[in-house]
Amino acid sequence: MKTSTIFAICGIICGLLSAMLGLTGKPWQAGLFGLAAGIWCIATLIMDRRDGDDD
């Protein structure tokens, strides 16, 4: 599995967890996981643009 795929999965998980925490009324935890999701998405874009064979 490529590293960028793993990064994308982590970003999706952090985004879903952020939404769950936001709906349960924990705003600062939701914000932290939202920030983590954004960082994972940026890392995914960087890894994907590198076009390396990182299987």
PDB file of N, CA, C and O in Angstrom, chain B, residues numbered from 101:
ATOM      1  N   MET B 101       0.844  -1.172   0.000  1.00  0.00           N
ATOM      2  CA  MET B 101       0.000   0.000   0.000  1.00  0.00           C
ATOM      3  C   MET B 101       0.893   1.239   0.000  1.00  0.00           C
ATOM      4  O   MET B 101       1.876   1.312   0.736  1.00  0.00           O
ATOM      5  N   LYS B 102       0.537   2.199  -0.827  1.00  0.00           N
ATOM      6  CA  LYS B 102       1.336   3.406  -0.928  1.00  0.00           C
ATOM      7  C   LYS B 102       1.177   4.269   0.317  1.00  0.00           C
ATOM      8  O   LYS B 102       0.136   4.259   0.974  1.00  0.00           O
ATOM      9  N   THR B 103       2.222   5.007   0.621  1.00  0.00           N
ATOM     10  CA  THR B 103       2.205   5.890   1.788  1.00  0.00           C
ATOM     11  C   THR B 103       1.128   6.955   1.649  1.00  0.00           C
ATOM     12  O   THR B 103       0.475   7.303   2.633  1.00  0.00           O
ATOM     13  N   SER B 104       0.933   7.478   0.445  1.00  0.00           N
ATOM     14  CA  SER B 104      -0.084   8.510   0.259  1.00  0.00           C
ATOM     15  C   SER B 104      -1.485   7.961   0.517  1.00  0.00           C
ATOM     16  O   SER B 104      -2.362   8.697   0.970  1.00  0.00           O
ATOM     17  N   THR B 105      -1.705   6.679   0.234  1.00  0.00           N
ATOM     18  CA  THR B 105      -3.001   6.052   0.519  1.00  0.00           C
ATOM     19  C   THR B 105      -3.219   5.959   2.021  1.00  0.00           C
ATOM     20  O   THR B 105      -4.319   6.225   2.507  1.00  0.00           O
ATOM     21  N   ILE B 106      -2.190   5.588   2.752  1.00  0.00           N
ATOM     22  CA  ILE B 106      -2.281   5.507   4.212  1.00  0.00           C
ATOM     23  C   ILE B 106      -2.548   6.899   4.795  1.00  0.00           C
ATOM     24  O   ILE B 106      -3.356   7.041   5.712  1.00  0.00           O
ATOM     25  N   PHE B 107      -1.871   7.924   4.266  1.00  0.00           N
ATOM     26  CA  PHE B 107      -2.089   9.291   4.728  1.00  0.00           C
ATOM     27  C   PHE B 107      -3.532   9.720   4.468  1.00  0.00           C
ATOM     28  O   PHE B 107      -4.149  10.366   5.315  1.00  0.00           O
ATOM     29  N   ALA B 108      -4.072   9.365   3.298  1.00  0.00           N
ATOM     30  CA  ALA B 108      -5.449   9.727   2.970  1.00  0.00           C
ATOM     31  C   ALA B 108      -6.435   9.058   3.931  1.00  0.00           C
ATOM     32  O   ALA B 108      -7.401   9.684   4.367  1.00  0.00           O
ATOM     33  N   ILE B 109      -6.193   7.801   4.254  1.00  0.00           N
ATOM     34  CA  ILE B 109      -7.058   7.082   5.193  1.00  0.00           C
ATOM     35  C   ILE B 109      -7.011   7.747   6.566  1.00  0.00           C
ATOM     36  O   ILE B 109      -8.049   7.906   7.209  1.00  0.00           O
ATOM     37  N   CYS B 110      -5.824   8.138   7.021  1.00  0.00           N
ATOM     38  CA  CYS B 110      -5.698   8.822   8.315  1.00  0.00           C
ATOM     39  C   CYS B 110      -6.435  10.152   8.306  1.00  0.00           C
ATOM     40  O   CYS B 110      -7.062  10.516   9.301  1.00  0.00           O
ATOM     41  N   GLY B 111      -6.369  10.878   7.204  1.00  0.00           N
ATOM     42  CA  GLY B 111      -7.085  12.146   7.085  1.00  0.00           C
ATOM     43  C   GLY B 111      -8.593  11.961   7.163  1.00  0.00           C
ATOM     44  O   GLY B 111      -9.287  12.745   7.811  1.00  0.00           O
ATOM     45  N   ILE B 112      -9.099  10.926   6.505  1.00  0.00           N
ATOM     46  CA  ILE B 112     -10.537  10.639   6.545  1.00  0.00           C
ATOM     47  C   ILE B 112     -10.968  10.262   7.956  1.00  0.00           C
ATOM     48  O   ILE B 112     -12.004  10.726   8.432  1.00  0.00           O
ATOM     49  N   ILE B 113     -10.188   9.431   8.624  1.00  0.00           N
ATOM     50  CA  ILE B 113     -10.518   9.014   9.987  1.00  0.00           C
ATOM     51  C   ILE B 113     -10.519  10.222  10.929  1.00  0.00           C
ATOM     52  O   ILE B 113     -11.427  10.365  11.748  1.00  0.00           O
ATOM     53  N   CYS B 114      -9.513  11.087  10.818  1.00  0.00           N
ATOM     54  CA  CYS B 114      -9.468  12.280  11.665  1.00  0.00           C
ATOM     55  C   CYS B 114     -10.642  13.209  11.376  1.00  0.00           C
ATOM     56  O   CYS B 114     -11.200  13.806  12.297  1.00  0.00           O
ATOM     57  N   GLY B 115     -11.019  13.335  10.113  1.00  0.00           N
ATOM     58  CA  GLY B 115     -12.160  14.174   9.755  1.00  0.00           C
ATOM     59  C   GLY B 115     -13.465  13.645  10.329  1.00  0.00           C
ATOM     60  O   GLY B 115     -14.276  14.414  10.845  1.00  0.00           O
ATOM     61  N   LEU B 116     -13.672  12.338  10.241  1.00  0.00           N
ATOM     62  CA  LEU B 116     -14.887  11.738  10.794  1.00  0.00           C
ATOM     63  C   LEU B 116     -14.918  11.853  12.317  1.00  0.00           C
ATOM     64  O   LEU B 116     -15.965  12.120  12.907  1.00  0.00           O
ATOM     65  N   LEU B 117     -13.769  11.649  12.942  1.00  0.00           N
ATOM     66  CA  LEU B 117     -13.693  11.769  14.395  1.00  0.00           C
ATOM     67  C   LEU B 117     -13.957  13.207  14.823  1.00  0.00           C
ATOM     68  O   LEU B 117     -14.593  13.445  15.850  1.00  0.00           O
ATOM     69  N   SER B 118     -13.472  14.159  14.045  1.00  0.00           N
ATOM     70  CA  SER B 118     -13.717  15.569  14.338  1.00  0.00           C
ATOM     71  C   SER B 118     -15.213  15.876  14.268  1.00  0.00           C
ATOM     72  O   SER B 118     -15.748  16.573  15.130  1.00  0.00           O
ATOM     73  N   ALA B 119     -15.879  15.359  13.249  1.00  0.00           N
ATOM     74  CA  ALA B 119     -17.323  15.579  13.122  1.00  0.00           C
ATOM     75  C   ALA B 119     -18.077  14.944  14.290  1.00  0.00           C
ATOM     76  O   ALA B 119     -19.008  15.540  14.831  1.00  0.00           O
ATOM     77  N   MET B 120     -17.673  13.740  14.672  1.00  0.00           N
ATOM     78  CA  MET B 120     -18.320  13.061  15.797  1.00  0.00           C
ATOM     79  C   MET B 120     -18.152  13.850  17.089  1.00  0.00           C
ATOM     80  O   MET B 120     -19.111  14.031  17.840  1.00  0.00           O
ATOM     81  N   LEU B 121     -16.941  14.318  17.345  1.00  0.00           N
ATOM     82  CA  LEU B 121     -16.687  15.096  18.554  1.00  0.00           C
ATOM     83  C   LEU B 121     -17.444  16.421  18.538  1.00  0.00           C
ATOM     84  O   LEU B 121     -17.927  16.877  19.575  1.00  0.00           O
ATOM     85  N   GLY B 122     -17.546  17.029  17.376  1.00  0.00           N
ATOM     86  CA  GLY B 122     -18.298  18.280  17.261  1.00  0.00           C
ATOM     87  C   GLY B 122     -19.774  18.085  17.556  1.00  0.00           C
ATOM     88  O   GLY B 122     -20.407  18.931  18.187  1.00  0.00           O
ATOM     89  N   LEU B 123     -20.319  16.968  17.097  1.00  0.00           N
ATOM     90  CA  LEU B 123     -21.739  16.700  17.334  1.00  0.00           C
ATOM     91  C   LEU B 123     -22.032  16.336  18.786  1.00  0.00           C
ATOM     92  O   LEU B 123     -23.159  16.502  19.253  1.00  0.00           O
ATOM     93  N   THR B 124     -21.025  15.840  19.500  1.00  0.00           N
ATOM     94  CA  THR B 124     -21.241  15.484  20.904  1.00  0.00           C
ATOM     95  C   THR B 124     -20.940  16.651  21.839  1.00  0.00           C
ATOM     96  O   THR B 124     -21.035  16.500  23.057  1.00  0.00           O
ATOM     97  N   GLY B 125     -20.581  17.803  21.298  1.00  0.00           N
ATOM     98  CA  GLY B 125     -20.406  18.997  22.120  1.00  0.00           C
ATOM     99  C   GLY B 125     -19.019  19.160  22.712  1.00  0.00           C
ATOM    100  O   GLY B 125     -18.871  19.755  23.779  1.00  0.00           O
ATOM    101  N   LYS B 126     -18.005  18.643  22.042  1.00  0.00           N
ATOM    102  CA  LYS B 126     -16.624  18.812  22.520  1.00  0.00           C
ATOM    103  C   LYS B 126     -15.857  19.630  21.474  1.00  0.00           C
ATOM    104  O   LYS B 126     -15.148  19.070  20.638  1.00  0.00           O
ATOM    105  N   PRO B 127     -16.006  20.956  21.529  1.00  0.00           N
ATOM    106  CA  PRO B 127     -15.495  21.782  20.434  1.00  0.00           C
ATOM    107  C   PRO B 127     -13.985  21.814  20.306  1.00  0.00           C
ATOM    108  O   PRO B 127     -13.483  21.784  19.182  1.00  0.00           O
ATOM    109  N   TRP B 128     -13.232  21.875  21.400  1.00  0.00           N
ATOM    110  CA  TRP B 128     -11.785  22.012  21.233  1.00  0.00           C
ATOM    111  C   TRP B 128     -11.164  20.696  20.785  1.00  0.00           C
ATOM    112  O   TRP B 128     -10.176  20.709  20.051  1.00  0.00           O
ATOM    113  N   GLN B 129     -11.722  19.548  21.210  1.00  0.00           N
ATOM    114  CA  GLN B 129     -11.212  18.270  20.719  1.00  0.00           C
ATOM    115  C   GLN B 129     -11.530  18.113  19.229  1.00  0.00           C
ATOM    116  O   GLN B 129     -10.715  17.609  18.457  1.00  0.00           O
ATOM    117  N   ALA B 130     -12.731  18.554  18.841  1.00  0.00           N
ATOM    118  CA  ALA B 130     -13.115  18.504  17.432  1.00  0.00           C
ATOM    119  C   ALA B 130     -12.193  19.387  16.602  1.00  0.00           C
ATOM    120  O   ALA B 130     -11.811  19.022  15.490  1.00  0.00           O
ATOM    121  N   GLY B 131     -11.836  20.550  17.144  1.00  0.00           N
ATOM    122  CA  GLY B 131     -10.921  21.441  16.438  1.00  0.00           C
ATOM    123  C   GLY B 131      -9.548  20.838  16.245  1.00  0.00           C
ATOM    124  O   GLY B 131      -8.939  20.981  15.185  1.00  0.00           O
ATOM    125  N   LEU B 132      -9.059  20.159  17.281  1.00  0.00           N
ATOM    126  CA  LEU B 132      -7.742  19.513  17.158  1.00  0.00           C
ATOM    127  C   LEU B 132      -7.752  18.410  16.110  1.00  0.00           C
ATOM    128  O   LEU B 132      -6.821  18.302  15.312  1.00  0.00           O
ATOM    129  N   PHE B 133      -8.801  17.590  16.109  1.00  0.00           N
ATOM    130  CA  PHE B 133      -8.871  16.526  15.111  1.00  0.00           C
ATOM    131  C   PHE B 133      -9.135  17.084  13.718  1.00  0.00           C
ATOM    132  O   PHE B 133      -8.703  16.499  12.725  1.00  0.00           O
ATOM    133  N   GLY B 134      -9.837  18.208  13.637  1.00  0.00           N
ATOM    134  CA  GLY B 134     -10.008  18.874  12.345  1.00  0.00           C
ATOM    135  C   GLY B 134      -8.680  19.388  11.813  1.00  0.00           C
ATOM    136  O   GLY B 134      -8.392  19.276  10.621  1.00  0.00           O
ATOM    137  N   LEU B 135      -7.878  19.949  12.699  1.00  0.00           N
ATOM    138  CA  LEU B 135      -6.540  20.410  12.315  1.00  0.00           C
ATOM    139  C   LEU B 135      -5.676  19.230  11.872  1.00  0.00           C
ATOM    140  O   LEU B 135      -4.956  19.320  10.877  1.00  0.00           O
ATOM    141  N   ALA B 136      -5.750  18.128  12.612  1.00  0.00           N
ATOM    142  CA  ALA B 136      -4.986  16.930  12.240  1.00  0.00           C
ATOM    143  C   ALA B 136      -5.431  16.404  10.878  1.00  0.00           C
ATOM    144  O   ALA B 136      -4.603  15.970  10.076  1.00  0.00           O
ATOM    145  N   ALA B 137      -6.736  16.442  10.617  1.00  0.00           N
ATOM    146  CA  ALA B 137      -7.234  15.983   9.317  1.00  0.00           C
ATOM    147  C   ALA B 137      -6.680  16.853   8.193  1.00  0.00           C
ATOM    148  O   ALA B 137      -6.307  16.347   7.135  1.00  0.00           O
ATOM    149  N   GLY B 138      -6.628  18.167   8.427  1.00  0.00           N
ATOM    150  CA  GLY B 138      -6.068  19.068   7.421  1.00  0.00           C
ATOM    151  C   GLY B 138      -4.600  18.793   7.160  1.00  0.00           C
ATOM    152  O   GLY B 138      -4.149  18.817   6.015  1.00  0.00           O
ATOM    153  N   ILE B 139      -3.860  18.533   8.222  1.00  0.00           N
ATOM    154  CA  ILE B 139      -2.425  18.233   8.068  1.00  0.00           C
ATOM    155  C   ILE B 139      -2.235  16.936   7.300  1.00  0.00           C
ATOM    156  O   ILE B 139      -1.372  16.848   6.427  1.00  0.00           O
ATOM    157  N   TRP B 140      -3.047  15.917   7.626  1.00  0.00           N
ATOM    158  CA  TRP B 140      -2.941  14.650   6.890  1.00  0.00           C
ATOM    159  C   TRP B 140      -3.265  14.852   5.409  1.00  0.00           C
ATOM    160  O   TRP B 140      -2.628  14.249   4.545  1.00  0.00           O
ATOM    161  N   CYS B 141      -4.256  15.702   5.115  1.00  0.00           N
ATOM    162  CA  CYS B 141      -4.613  15.945   3.711  1.00  0.00           C
ATOM    163  C   CYS B 141      -3.481  16.664   2.971  1.00  0.00           C
ATOM    164  O   CYS B 141      -3.191  16.343   1.819  1.00  0.00           O
ATOM    165  N   ILE B 142      -2.851  17.622   3.622  1.00  0.00           N
ATOM    166  CA  ILE B 142      -1.716  18.315   3.005  1.00  0.00           C
ATOM    167  C   ILE B 142      -0.565  17.337   2.779  1.00  0.00           C
ATOM    168  O   ILE B 142       0.072  17.353   1.725  1.00  0.00           O
ATOM    169  N   ALA B 143      -0.301  16.486   3.771  1.00  0.00           N
ATOM    170  CA  ALA B 143       0.764  15.488   3.620  1.00  0.00           C
ATOM    171  C   ALA B 143       0.446  14.525   2.485  1.00  0.00           C
ATOM    172  O   ALA B 143       1.346  14.099   1.760  1.00  0.00           O
ATOM    173  N   THR B 144      -0.834  14.179   2.327  1.00  0.00           N
ATOM    174  CA  THR B 144      -1.241  13.298   1.233  1.00  0.00           C
ATOM    175  C   THR B 144      -0.950  13.944  -0.113  1.00  0.00           C
ATOM    176  O   THR B 144      -0.428  13.294  -1.019  1.00  0.00           O
ATOM    177  N   LEU B 145      -1.291  15.229  -0.246  1.00  0.00           N
ATOM    178  CA  LEU B 145      -1.027  15.930  -1.500  1.00  0.00           C
ATOM    179  C   LEU B 145       0.464  15.991  -1.803  1.00  0.00           C
ATOM    180  O   LEU B 145       0.882  15.798  -2.944  1.00  0.00           O
ATOM    181  N   ILE B 146       1.256  16.259  -0.781  1.00  0.00           N
ATOM    182  CA  ILE B 146       2.711  16.331  -0.981  1.00  0.00           C
ATOM    183  C   ILE B 146       3.259  14.975  -1.406  1.00  0.00           C
ATOM    184  O   ILE B 146       4.058  14.889  -2.338  1.00  0.00           O
ATOM    185  N   MET B 147       2.829  13.917  -0.722  1.00  0.00           N
ATOM    186  CA  MET B 147       3.318  12.572  -1.062  1.00  0.00           C
ATOM    187  C   MET B 147       2.876  12.170  -2.461  1.00  0.00           C
ATOM    188  O   MET B 147       3.632  11.536  -3.197  1.00  0.00           O
ATOM    189  N   ASP B 148       1.646  12.539  -2.831  1.00  0.00           N
ATOM    190  CA  ASP B 148       1.130  12.169  -4.145  1.00  0.00           C
ATOM    191  C   ASP B 148       1.847  12.924  -5.252  1.00  0.00           C
ATOM    192  O   ASP B 148       2.072  12.375  -6.331  1.00  0.00           O
ATOM    193  N   ARG B 149       2.208  14.175  -4.997  1.00  0.00           N
ATOM    194  CA  ARG B 149       2.908  14.978  -6.010  1.00  0.00           C
ATOM    195  C   ARG B 149       4.364  14.556  -6.190  1.00  0.00           C
ATOM    196  O   ARG B 149       4.967  14.796  -7.236  1.00  0.00           O
ATOM    197  N   ARG B 150       4.911  13.931  -5.170  1.00  0.00           N
ATOM    198  CA  ARG B 150       6.292  13.459  -5.281  1.00  0.00           C
ATOM    199  C   ARG B 150       6.419  12.357  -6.328  1.00  0.00           C
ATOM    200  O   ARG B 150       7.476  12.172  -6.932  1.00  0.00           O
ATOM    201  N   ASP B 151       5.331  11.637  -6.528  1.00  0.00           N
ATOM    202  CA  ASP B 151       5.267  10.575  -7.544  1.00  0.00           C
ATOM    203  C   ASP B 151       6.343   9.514  -7.355  1.00  0.00           C
ATOM    204  O   ASP B 151       6.835   8.941  -8.327  1.00  0.00           O
ATOM    205  N   GLY B 152       6.699   9.259  -6.126  1.00  0.00           N
ATOM    206  CA  GLY B 152       7.705   8.242  -5.871  1.00  0.00           C
ATOM    207  C   GLY B 152       7.082   6.862  -5.734  1.00  0.00           C
ATOM    208  O   GLY B 152       5.885   6.729  -5.482  1.00  0.00           O
ATOM    209  N   ASP B 153       7.897   5.853  -5.901  1.00  0.00           N
ATOM    210  CA  ASP B 153       7.426   4.481  -5.699  1.00  0.00           C
ATOM    211  C   ASP B 153       7.657   4.121  -4.245  1.00  0.00           C
ATOM    212  O   ASP B 153       8.711   3.599  -3.883  1.00  0.00           O
ATOM    213  N   ASP B 154       6.671   4.401  -3.422  1.00  0.00           N
ATOM    214  CA  ASP B 154       6.798   4.143  -2.001  1.00  0.00           C
ATOM    215  C   ASP B 154       5.859   3.020  -1.564  1.00  0.00           C
ATOM    216  O   ASP B 154       5.151   3.138  -0.564  1.00  0.00           O
ATOM    217  N   ASP B 155       5.867   1.956  -2.316  1.00  0.00           N
ATOM    218  CA  ASP B 155       4.995   0.800  -2.015  1.00  0.00           C
ATOM    219  C   ASP B 155       5.370   0.151  -0.718  1.00  0.00           C
ATOM    220  O   ASP B 155       4.743  -0.830  -0.315  1.00  0.00           O
TER     221      ASP B 155
END
